Amino acid sequence: MNRGLTIFNIALSSVLIIFILSSYLTDDKPSINSQKLLEKEEGSIHIAQNIRSVQIKDDYYFAGERVPVENFDIRERLERELLVNTYWHSSTALNIKMANRFFPIIEPILEEEGIPDDFKYLAVAESNLRNVTSPAGAKGIWQFLANTGRAYGLEINSEVDERYHYEKATRAACRYLKDYYDKLGSWTLVAAAYNMGGPRLERFLKDQRALDYYDVNLFEETNRYVFRILAFKEIMENPEEYGFFISPENMYPPFEDLELIEVGQPIANLGDFAADHGISYRMLKVYNPWLIKGSLESVGNTNYQIAVPVERTVIGEDGITD
């Protein structure tokens, strides 16, 4: 009896040993649950990703001016911004979608004003094409400070802030850029001056005996700034090369088919104005973000033009009519 039980135990142990060894020797991967258990036991977490470096090309240009990428420092600074914005998926995807709405506004103004088309990517670098406010108080897609905005013809008061006016702010930015080009003679330096201010940039150039942006050592933010613009240009002009596949129907639609309503009299309540013109107060603000209050009482010598969609519903005394 004991001898039989011993033989049985030996046989059972052998089967178990063979089973355990086969589980280690098999080519099959462990199950998801066992893998998770293994990771927890080892105190590590493995995230499945396919992260690759970007391929730096031989030639890049900003506003017709070549980027000297044969210099390892220049090459690495550009690569940094390409990597950051390639793998900052949500932000770059939104920039691509927003560009479909706002580049049609910006591009013709740049052309009319004689500013290189690449400066539309400066607006992306400044604000991601959103009417944001910086910690320093700069506002709008071109990020004007109040004093600078007024100096370039923008109206800024308690009811109106034209830093949020897409067309007017773009024209003001063009005048600003042209002024610096007259002083600096290089569009790349003009972009740097937009970020840190022209007088400070000129002092840095003079003190360091530098002739262009790529030879001068600036603040960290401005050292990265032009390369960030270059990265936006490269990725947004070649989105699929960097893994962004956004179909036309998923782009944000441009502001088209708008009627400009001439306003020569004070408006006590913009909600009433919106209802009279067949749109909501919210949509009035979407199309006219420069109207920063709920009224427009400051109508005097200046007539304002308020944009509303051509196709809309007009709300009259007897109800809603087309």
NORFEN-V175557 format. One record per residue. N is the residue number from 1. RES is the residue in one letter. NEAR is the number of other ideal C-beta (glycine too) atoms within 12 Angstrom. D_LAST is the distance of its C-alpha to the last C-alpha in whole Angstrom. Layout:
N,RES,NEAR,D_LAST
N,RES,NEAR,D_LAST
This chain:
1,M,7,100
2,N,8,99
3,R,9,100
4,G,10,97
5,L,11,95
6,T,12,95
7,I,13,95
8,F,14,92
9,N,14,90
10,I,14,91
11,A,14,89
12,L,14,86
13,S,14,86
14,S,14,87
15,V,14,83
16,L,14,82
17,I,14,83
18,I,14,82
19,F,14,78
20,I,13,78
21,L,12,79
22,S,13,77
23,S,16,74
24,Y,12,75
25,L,10,76
26,T,11,73
27,D,8,70
28,D,11,67
29,K,10,65
30,P,15,65
31,S,11,62
32,I,11,59
33,N,10,61
34,S,14,64
35,Q,18,63
36,K,15,61
37,L,12,64
38,L,17,66
39,E,16,64
40,K,13,64
41,E,10,67
42,E,11,68
43,G,8,65
44,S,11,63
45,I,11,60
46,H,12,59
47,I,8,55
48,A,8,55
49,Q,8,53
50,N,8,53
51,I,12,54
52,R,13,55
53,S,15,55
54,V,25,53
55,Q,17,55
56,I,26,55
57,K,20,55
58,D,12,57
59,D,15,55
60,Y,33,52
61,Y,23,51
62,F,40,49
63,A,30,47
64,G,15,50
65,E,26,53
66,R,22,55
67,V,37,55
68,P,22,59
69,V,26,59
70,E,16,62
71,N,16,63
72,F,12,63
73,D,18,62
74,I,27,59
75,R,25,58
76,E,19,58
77,R,32,56
78,L,38,53
79,E,27,54
80,R,24,54
81,E,34,50
82,L,37,49
83,L,25,51
84,V,23,49
85,N,38,45
86,T,29,46
87,Y,24,47
88,W,22,44
89,H,21,42
90,S,13,39
91,S,26,39
92,T,32,39
93,A,28,37
94,L,26,34
95,N,39,35
96,I,36,35
97,K,29,31
98,M,34,30
99,A,34,32
100,N,28,29
101,R,24,27
102,F,38,29
103,F,35,31
104,P,24,29
105,I,30,28
106,I,38,32
107,E,25,34
108,P,19,33
109,I,30,34
110,L,32,37
111,E,17,38
112,E,15,37
113,E,24,39
114,G,18,42
115,I,35,42
116,P,28,43
117,D,26,40
118,D,34,42
119,F,40,41
120,K,40,38
121,Y,41,40
122,L,41,41
123,A,43,38
124,V,38,38
125,A,37,41
126,E,36,40
127,S,33,37
128,N,30,36
129,L,37,33
130,R,27,32
131,N,32,32
132,V,23,35
133,T,22,38
134,S,22,41
135,P,9,44
136,A,16,45
137,G,18,42
138,A,28,40
139,K,31,37
140,G,39,34
141,I,41,34
142,W,47,37
143,Q,35,39
144,F,41,40
145,L,26,42
146,A,23,41
147,N,14,44
148,T,29,43
149,G,33,39
150,R,18,40
151,A,15,43
152,Y,29,41
153,G,21,38
154,L,32,36
155,E,30,35
156,I,30,35
157,N,22,35
158,S,14,34
159,E,26,30
160,V,33,30
161,D,31,32
162,E,36,31
163,R,40,34
164,Y,35,30
165,H,36,29
166,Y,37,29
167,E,34,29
168,K,32,31
169,A,40,34
170,T,40,34
171,R,29,35
172,A,35,38
173,A,42,39
174,C,35,40
175,R,28,42
176,Y,34,44
177,L,38,45
178,K,24,46
179,D,21,48
180,Y,32,50
181,Y,27,50
182,D,17,52
183,K,19,54
184,L,29,55
185,G,17,54
186,S,31,53
187,W,34,50
188,T,41,51
189,L,36,53
190,V,39,49
191,A,45,48
192,A,42,50
193,A,36,50
194,Y,41,47
195,N,33,48
196,M,28,51
197,G,24,51
198,G,26,52
199,P,14,56
200,R,20,57
201,L,35,56
202,E,24,58
203,R,16,61
204,F,28,61
205,L,28,61
206,K,13,64
207,D,13,66
208,Q,16,66
209,R,11,67
210,A,21,64
211,L,16,62
212,D,29,59
213,Y,41,57
214,Y,31,59
215,D,21,62
216,V,29,61
217,N,19,61
218,L,32,58
219,F,16,57
220,E,14,56
221,E,20,52
222,T,29,52
223,N,27,55
224,R,28,52
225,Y,34,49
226,V,44,49
227,F,41,50
228,R,37,47
229,I,40,45
230,L,42,47
231,A,38,47
232,F,43,43
233,K,37,43
234,E,36,45
235,I,36,43
236,M,38,40
237,E,24,41
238,N,20,43
239,P,27,41
240,E,13,43
241,E,17,46
242,Y,31,46
243,G,21,44
244,F,29,41
245,F,13,39
246,I,24,35
247,S,13,33
248,P,12,30
249,E,9,27
250,N,15,29
251,M,23,29
252,Y,24,26
253,P,17,23
254,P,21,23
255,F,27,21
256,E,16,19
257,D,14,16
258,L,25,16
259,E,19,16
260,L,19,18
261,I,29,17
262,E,14,21
263,V,29,22
264,G,15,25
265,Q,15,25
266,P,18,26
267,I,30,23
268,A,15,25
269,N,18,22
270,L,35,20
271,G,23,19
272,D,17,17
273,F,31,16
274,A,32,15
275,A,24,13
276,D,23,12
277,H,32,10
278,G,23,8
279,I,31,12
280,S,20,15
281,Y,24,18
282,R,14,20
283,M,25,17
284,L,33,18
285,K,24,21
286,V,24,21
287,Y,36,20
288,N,40,22
289,P,32,25
290,W,35,27
291,L,39,26
292,I,26,28
293,K,22,28
294,G,19,25
295,S,21,26
296,L,35,26
297,E,20,29
298,S,23,31
299,V,24,29
300,G,16,32
301,N,8,33
302,T,18,31
303,N,16,27
304,Y,30,25
305,Q,24,22
306,I,32,20
307,A,32,18
308,V,34,14
309,P,26,13
310,V,16,11
311,E,14,9
312,R,25,7
313,T,19,5
314,V,19,6
315,I,20,8
316,G,13,10
317,E,9,13
318,D,7,12
319,G,9,10
320,I,12,7
321,T,11,4
322,D,10,0
